[in-house]
Amino acid sequence: NRFLFMVGSAYLPNIQGFCDQVARDGMFFSPPLKSVAVCGGVADGIRAHPEFQRFGAANAARVQFFPVIDDDALWEIKDACHAVMLPILTGGGSNLKAAEALSLGKWVIATPMALRGFESFADAEGVIVAKDRQTFRLALAQTLRKPALRISDASRKAREGLYWDAVFAASSLAKQLSRL
């Protein structure tokens, strides 16, 4: 089965973003089968949140939670997912989840806040930027029915530029460190 994927820590903006953009008013955009995988510390916070619990049975029928997951299993889920969702509405930080999502080469449904720092990818193949909850949920529903994403070589190369080694090589940090 095709499924949507989200991974994150128990950081409150991760929980609130998912509950507002995805779980609020029920996850009825998805068929009543496991079509969403939520991994990491964010899982327990989402499961306990009032917005998720309001339609608890219906939402639970659609979500598989992996609150504790090892790296191998996480990579298997990333490889198998159909799309990555980035429902972040607030917060700060490095936004590494956006870079990780983009580098997978899968469909990405994101809020504008989730793509901060990666705005140059907003129009990239397979990236859907949803500016409000209704658009976000519609994009999730439509993406579940789309074929697997096939990105061009140029798009893949641009996304590979997000890996740490490429970012480090493009920065002046190596030169600065060698001077020390």
C-alpha positions as CSV (number, residue, x, y, z in Angstrom):
1,N,0.0,0.0,0.0
2,R,1.1,3.6,-0.6
3,F,1.7,5.5,2.5
4,L,2.6,9.0,3.7
5,F,5.6,9.4,6.0
6,M,6.6,11.8,8.7
7,V,9.5,11.6,11.2
8,G,10.3,13.9,14.0
9,S,11.2,14.5,17.6
10,A,8.8,15.3,20.4
11,Y,9.4,19.0,19.6
12,L,6.0,20.7,20.1
13,P,5.9,22.3,16.7
14,N,6.1,18.8,15.1
15,I,3.2,17.6,17.1
16,Q,1.1,20.7,16.7
17,G,1.8,20.9,12.9
18,F,0.7,17.3,12.3
19,C,-2.4,17.7,14.5
20,D,-3.5,20.9,12.9
21,Q,-2.7,20.1,9.3
22,V,-3.4,16.4,9.2
23,A,-5.4,15.0,12.1
24,R,-7.8,17.9,12.8
25,D,-11.4,17.0,11.9
26,G,-10.3,13.4,11.3
27,M,-8.0,11.9,8.7
28,F,-10.9,11.1,6.4
29,F,-8.9,12.2,3.3
30,S,-7.3,8.7,3.5
31,P,-9.0,5.3,3.2
32,P,-9.5,3.5,6.5
33,L,-6.3,1.5,6.3
34,K,-2.8,2.2,7.4
35,S,-1.7,4.9,5.0
36,V,0.4,7.1,7.3
37,A,3.6,6.2,9.0
38,V,4.8,8.4,11.9
39,C,8.2,7.8,13.3
40,G,10.2,9.1,16.2
41,G,9.4,10.9,19.4
42,V,6.6,12.9,17.7
43,A,4.5,9.7,17.6
44,D,3.5,9.6,21.3
45,G,2.7,13.3,21.3
46,I,0.4,13.1,18.3
47,R,-1.3,10.0,19.6
48,A,-2.1,11.7,22.9
49,H,-3.1,15.1,21.4
50,P,-6.8,16.1,21.7
51,E,-7.1,16.8,17.9
52,F,-5.9,13.2,17.1
53,Q,-8.1,11.8,19.9
54,R,-11.3,13.6,18.8
55,F,-11.5,11.0,16.0
56,G,-9.2,8.5,17.7
57,A,-10.5,5.3,16.3
58,A,-10.8,6.6,12.7
59,N,-7.4,8.2,12.9
60,A,-5.8,5.1,14.5
61,A,-7.1,3.0,11.6
62,R,-5.1,5.2,9.2
63,V,-1.8,5.7,11.1
64,Q,1.0,3.3,12.1
65,F,3.1,4.8,14.9
66,F,6.8,3.9,15.3
67,P,7.8,5.9,18.5
68,V,11.1,4.0,18.8
69,I,12.7,2.8,15.6
70,D,16.2,1.8,14.7
71,D,18.1,3.3,11.8
72,D,17.7,0.2,9.5
73,A,13.9,0.1,10.0
74,L,13.6,3.8,9.5
75,W,15.5,3.6,6.2
76,E,13.2,0.8,5.1
77,I,10.2,3.0,5.8
78,K,11.8,6.0,4.0
79,D,12.6,3.9,1.0
80,A,9.1,2.4,0.8
81,C,7.1,5.6,1.4
82,H,5.2,7.2,-1.4
83,A,5.4,10.7,0.0
84,V,6.9,12.7,2.9
85,M,4.8,15.3,4.7
86,L,6.2,18.3,6.4
87,P,3.3,20.0,8.3
88,I,5.4,22.5,10.3
89,L,3.7,25.7,11.1
90,T,5.9,27.3,13.8
91,G,9.3,27.0,15.4
92,G,12.9,27.5,14.5
93,G,16.0,25.3,14.2
94,S,17.9,23.9,11.3
95,N,15.0,22.3,9.4
96,L,17.0,19.2,8.6
97,K,13.8,17.2,7.9
98,A,13.1,19.3,4.8
99,A,16.6,18.6,3.4
100,E,16.1,14.9,4.2
101,A,12.7,14.8,2.6
102,L,13.9,16.5,-0.5
103,S,16.9,14.2,-0.9
104,L,14.7,11.1,-0.8
105,G,13.3,12.0,-4.3
106,K,9.7,11.2,-3.2
107,W,6.6,13.4,-3.3
108,V,7.0,16.1,-0.6
109,I,3.9,17.9,0.8
110,A,5.1,20.9,2.9
111,T,4.0,24.1,4.5
112,P,5.9,27.2,3.5
113,M,7.4,27.2,7.1
114,A,8.7,23.7,6.6
115,L,10.6,24.8,3.5
116,R,12.3,27.8,5.0
117,G,15.9,27.8,3.9
118,F,14.9,25.6,1.0
119,E,12.7,28.0,-0.9
120,S,14.6,27.3,-4.1
121,F,13.0,23.8,-4.1
122,A,9.4,25.1,-3.8
123,D,8.8,24.6,-7.5
124,A,10.9,21.4,-7.8
125,E,9.4,18.3,-9.3
126,G,7.2,16.5,-6.8
127,V,7.2,19.3,-4.2
128,I,3.8,20.6,-3.2
129,V,3.7,23.7,-1.0
130,A,0.4,24.0,0.8
131,K,-0.3,27.4,2.3
132,D,-3.3,26.3,4.4
133,R,-4.8,23.3,6.1
134,Q,-7.4,22.5,3.4
135,T,-4.8,22.7,0.6
136,F,-2.4,20.5,2.7
137,R,-5.0,17.8,3.3
138,L,-6.1,17.9,-0.4
139,A,-2.5,17.5,-1.4
140,L,-2.2,14.5,0.9
141,A,-5.3,12.8,-0.6
142,Q,-4.3,13.5,-4.2
143,T,-0.7,12.4,-3.7
144,L,-1.9,9.0,-2.3
145,R,-3.6,8.5,-5.7
146,K,-0.7,9.7,-7.9
147,P,1.9,7.3,-9.4
148,A,5.3,7.1,-7.8
149,L,7.4,10.2,-8.5
150,R,10.1,10.0,-11.1
151,I,12.4,13.0,-11.0
152,S,14.8,14.1,-13.7
153,D,18.5,13.7,-13.4
154,A,18.9,17.5,-13.0
155,S,16.4,17.5,-10.1
156,R,18.2,14.5,-8.5
157,K,21.5,16.3,-8.8
158,A,20.1,19.4,-7.2
159,R,18.7,17.4,-4.3
160,E,22.0,15.6,-3.9
161,G,23.5,19.0,-3.2
162,L,21.7,18.9,0.1
163,Y,23.8,16.0,1.6
164,W,26.2,17.0,4.3
165,D,29.3,16.3,2.2
166,A,28.1,18.4,-0.7
167,V,27.1,21.3,1.6
168,F,30.4,21.1,3.4
169,A,32.4,21.0,0.2
170,A,30.5,24.1,-1.1
171,S,31.1,26.1,2.0
172,S,34.3,27.9,3.0
173,L,34.4,26.0,6.3
174,A,37.1,23.5,5.1
175,K,39.4,26.4,4.1
176,Q,38.8,28.2,7.4
177,L,39.5,25.0,9.3
178,S,42.7,24.3,7.4
179,R,44.0,27.8,8.4
180,L,43.5,27.0,12.1
